[in-house]
């Protein structure tokens, strides 16, 4: 099978992953309307090409939070990546490092923070949820800083986990052989179940803007808010002294019926008036999508699901190669 575009990797992945794992990665909240709108919204935007411009030498480098990356595409945080490939987040970090771009490691990582940052010599950020037990959050922030992560990406659109119907139907649980490395602190908690679907019991639904100020008091790392969809919240983010915003609807996995991220990007860019850097994720599948986002004011885009598709392809191709090699050896010596 020839892999020409990201859709090819997605189709390949759907064939190989167990259905419950595929549904977890690919699914959205409720009717998946917001997930699908992310993709469709890009198709509704038309380009106005200018011609007879010298494009013989193109420099795609940009700078985010003071760090240069080779092109304006970073890797969004994706949870439980080791379901797609045993080395999950470590493989992603290696790829990001090879491409000299930014990787945002997830709170829901199945590889340790130490192992992830050990293979990253460049721009590695950490995505943070705020736990009910604030001392755990504080310890995690301090650990991230000490390990050399360059920024904190605070997800602000998950007071509770979205209603993901396929996960409910599949009774999705984290595979028993995998562990959420950043949740190991909760192992001694009474009645704690390591295989809870997405740990609603430890995430704090009472997080407010005052907690952003609290996080700022804990670290001098840049703080980027992920999950902003309105100009009002963008203005509040600037007022609370953050350094960046990721315009995101969580890939349509949280609140169904919201706008596509590319639809609200212009109002957020206008609202912040260059006071903070603005990034966007959700539905980006081709180079022209990146171009559209940059033209509408984004400093950089982040992609999530396509990275999982590539990770799955890499893992299965390695397996196929290993099996074919063993078969050849068997024939030779048989």
C-alpha positions in Angstrom: 0.0 0.0 0.0 1.4 3.4 -1.1 1.3 6.0 1.6 0.8 9.4 -0.1 -1.2 11.5 2.4 -2.2 11.4 6.1 -5.6 9.9 5.1 -3.7 6.8 3.9 -2.0 6.4 7.3 -5.4 6.8 9.0 -6.9 4.0 6.8 -4.0 1.8 7.5 -4.2 2.3 11.2 -7.9 1.5 11.4 -7.1 -1.9 9.9 -4.5 -2.8 12.4 -5.5 -1.4 15.8 -8.0 -3.2 18.0 -11.4 -1.6 17.5 -11.7 -0.3 21.1 -8.2 1.3 20.8 -9.1 2.8 17.3 -12.4 4.2 18.8 -10.5 5.8 21.6 -8.0 7.6 19.4 -10.4 8.4 16.5 -13.5 9.1 18.5 -15.1 12.4 19.6 -17.7 13.5 22.1 -21.4 12.7 21.6 -22.2 12.9 17.8 -18.6 13.8 16.9 -19.9 16.9 15.3 -17.1 19.1 16.5 -14.5 16.5 15.5 -15.8 16.5 12.0 -16.3 20.3 11.8 -12.6 20.8 12.5 -11.8 19.0 9.2 -14.6 20.5 7.1 -13.9 24.1 8.2 -10.5 24.0 6.5 -12.1 22.9 3.3 -14.4 25.9 3.3 -11.5 28.4 3.4 -10.3 29.5 -0.1 -6.8 30.5 -0.9 -6.0 33.7 -2.9 -2.7 32.7 -4.6 -0.3 35.4 -5.8 2.0 34.4 -8.7 5.4 35.3 -10.2 7.0 35.4 -6.8 10.5 33.9 -6.3 10.0 30.8 -4.2 13.2 29.0 -5.2 14.5 29.3 -1.6 11.9 28.8 1.1 12.8 29.1 4.8 10.1 27.6 7.0 11.8 28.1 10.3 10.0 30.0 13.1 10.4 30.7 16.8 8.0 29.7 19.5 8.5 30.8 23.1 12.0 31.8 22.2 13.1 28.5 20.7 13.7 28.0 16.9 11.9 25.1 15.2 12.5 24.0 11.6 8.9 24.5 10.4 5.7 25.7 12.0 4.2 22.3 12.8 4.5 20.8 16.3 3.2 17.6 17.9 0.1 18.0 20.2 -0.2 15.9 23.4 -1.8 12.5 22.8 -2.6 10.3 25.7 -1.7 6.6 26.1 0.4 6.5 22.9 1.9 3.1 23.8 -1.3 1.5 22.7 -0.1 2.4 19.1 3.5 1.4 19.6 5.3 0.0 22.8 7.7 2.9 23.0 4.9 5.4 22.4 5.9 8.9 23.6 9.6 8.1 23.4 9.2 7.4 19.7 7.3 10.6 19.2 9.9 12.6 21.0 12.6 11.1 18.9 10.7 12.0 15.7 10.2 15.6 16.9 13.8 15.9 17.8 14.9 14.6 14.3 12.6 17.1 12.7 13.7 19.9 15.0 10.2 20.8 16.1 8.2 20.9 19.3 6.6 18.0 21.1 4.1 18.4 23.9 4.3 15.4 26.2 0.9 14.4 27.8 0.0 14.1 31.4 -1.5 10.8 30.2 1.9 9.5 29.0 2.7 5.9 29.2 6.4 6.6 29.1 8.2 8.5 31.9 9.0 12.2 31.8 12.6 11.3 32.2 12.6 8.8 29.2 10.8 11.3 27.0 13.1 14.3 27.6 16.2 12.1 27.5 15.7 11.7 23.7 14.9 15.4 23.1 17.7 17.9 22.7 15.4 20.7 21.6 11.9 21.9 22.2 9.9 19.7 24.6 6.9 21.0 26.4 4.7 19.4 29.0 0.9 19.3 29.0 -0.6 19.6 32.5 -3.9 18.9 34.1 -4.5 20.3 37.5 -5.2 17.5 40.1 -7.5 17.8 43.1 -4.5 17.1 45.2 -2.6 20.3 44.5 0.6 19.1 46.1 0.8 16.5 43.4 0.4 19.1 40.7 3.0 21.2 42.4 5.5 18.3 42.6 4.8 17.6 38.9 5.5 21.2 37.9 8.8 21.2 39.8 9.8 17.9 38.3 9.1 19.1 34.7 11.2 22.2 35.3 14.1 20.2 36.8 14.1 17.9 33.8 14.5 20.7 31.3 11.0 20.9 29.7 10.7 24.3 28.1 7.0 25.2 28.8 3.8 24.2 30.6 0.8 23.7 28.5 -2.2 23.8 30.8 -5.3 22.1 29.4 -8.3 24.2 30.4 -11.3 22.5 28.7 -11.6 19.4 30.8 -13.5 20.0 34.0 -14.8 16.5 33.3 -14.0 14.0 30.6 -16.2 14.4 27.6 -19.0 11.9 26.8 -17.3 9.6 24.4 -20.0 7.2 23.4 -17.7 4.6 21.7 -15.5 4.4 24.8 -18.6 3.9 26.9 -19.9 1.2 24.5 -16.5 -0.5 24.5 -16.1 -0.2 28.3 -12.7 1.2 27.4 -10.0 0.6 29.9 -6.3 1.3 29.7 -4.6 -2.1 28.8 -3.4 -3.8 31.9 0.2 -4.0 30.7 0.4 -0.2 30.4 0.6 2.4 33.2 0.0 6.1 33.2 3.4 7.1 34.5 2.3 10.5 35.9 -0.5 8.9 37.9 1.7 6.4 39.9 1.5 8.8 42.8 -2.1 7.7 43.3 -1.4 4.0 43.5 -1.7 4.0 47.3 -5.0 5.8 47.3 -7.9 3.8 48.7 -10.2 2.3 46.1 -7.9 3.6 43.3 -8.2 1.7 40.1 -5.2 2.0 37.7 -7.4 1.1 34.8 -10.1 3.7 35.2 -10.9 5.0 31.7 -9.7 8.6 32.1 -9.3 9.3 35.8 -12.2 11.7 36.4 -11.6 11.0 40.1 -8.2 12.8 40.3 -8.8 15.8 37.9 -10.1 19.0 39.5 -13.4 20.4 38.1 -13.1 23.4 40.3 -10.1 25.0 38.5 -10.5 28.7 37.8 -8.4 31.7 36.6 -7.0 32.0 40.1 -5.3 28.6 39.6 -3.4 30.1 36.6 -2.0 32.7 38.9 -1.1 29.9 41.4 0.7 28.0 38.6 2.6 31.2 37.7 3.8 31.4 41.3 5.3 27.9 41.1 7.4 28.3 38.0 9.1 30.7 35.7 8.4 28.4 32.7 6.2 29.9 30.0 2.5 29.0 30.6 0.4 28.2 27.5 -3.4 27.6 27.8 -4.8 24.9 25.6 -8.5 24.9 25.0 -9.4 28.6 24.4 -12.2 29.1 21.9 -13.5 32.6 22.6 -12.1 36.1 22.4 -13.4 36.7 26.0 -11.3 33.9 27.4 -8.3 35.0 25.2 -8.5 38.4 26.8 -8.7 36.9 30.3 -5.6 34.8 29.4 -3.6 37.8 28.5 -4.8 39.6 31.7 -3.6 36.6 33.8 -0.1 36.8 32.3 0.2 33.6 30.3 2.7 33.5 27.4 0.6 31.6 24.8 -2.7 30.2 23.8 -3.5 27.0 21.8 -6.9 27.5 20.1 -8.3 24.0 20.6 -11.5 22.1 21.1 -9.6 19.0 22.2 -10.0 17.4 18.7 -13.8 17.4 19.3 -13.4 15.0 22.2 -14.8 17.3 25.0 -17.8 19.5 24.2 -19.7 18.6 21.0 -21.4 21.4 19.1 -18.6 24.0 19.5 -16.9 25.9 16.6 -14.1 24.5 14.6 -10.8 25.9 15.8 -9.9 27.5 12.5 -13.3 29.3 12.6 -12.5 31.1 15.9 -8.8 31.6 15.3 -9.1 35.1 13.8 -11.1 36.6 16.7 -8.7 35.2 19.2 -5.7 36.6 17.3 -7.4 40.0 17.1 -8.3 39.9 20.8 -4.8 39.3 22.1 -3.2 41.9 19.8 0.2 40.2 19.7 0.5 40.2 23.5 0.9 36.4 23.5 1.7 33.8 20.9 -1.3 32.0 19.4 -1.2 28.5 18.1 -4.0 26.2 16.8 -4.8 22.5 16.6 -7.7 20.4 15.3 -8.3 19.1 11.8 -4.9 19.9 10.2 -4.2 17.3 7.6 -2.2 18.9 4.7 0.3 21.7 4.0 -2.4 24.1 2.8 -4.2 23.7 6.1 -1.0 24.9 7.8 -0.8 27.8 5.3 -4.4 28.8 6.1 -3.8 28.8 9.8 -0.7 30.9 9.5 -2.5 33.3 7.2 -5.2 33.7 9.8 -2.7 34.6 12.5 -1.4 31.4 14.1 2.3 31.3 15.0 2.4 27.5 14.7 0.0 24.6 14.4 0.0 21.3 16.4 -1.2 17.9 15.1 -2.4 15.0 17.2 -4.2 12.0 15.7 -2.0 11.9 12.5 1.0 11.3 14.8 -0.7 8.2 16.2 -1.5 7.0 12.7 2.2 7.3 11.8 3.2 5.6 15.1 0.9 2.6 14.3 2.2 2.4 10.8 5.8 2.4 12.0 5.2 -0.3 14.6 3.4 -2.6 12.2 5.9 -2.1 9.4 8.7 -3.0 11.8 6.7 -6.1 12.8 6.1 -7.1 9.2 9.8 -6.6 8.4 10.8 -8.8 11.4 8.4 -11.5 10.5 9.5 -11.6 6.8 13.2 -11.6 7.9 12.5 -14.6 10.2 10.7 -16.4 7.4 13.6 -15.8 5.0 16.1 -17.1 7.7 13.8 -20.1 8.3 13.8 -21.0 4.6 17.6 -20.6 4.3 18.4 -22.8 7.2 15.4 -25.2 6.7 
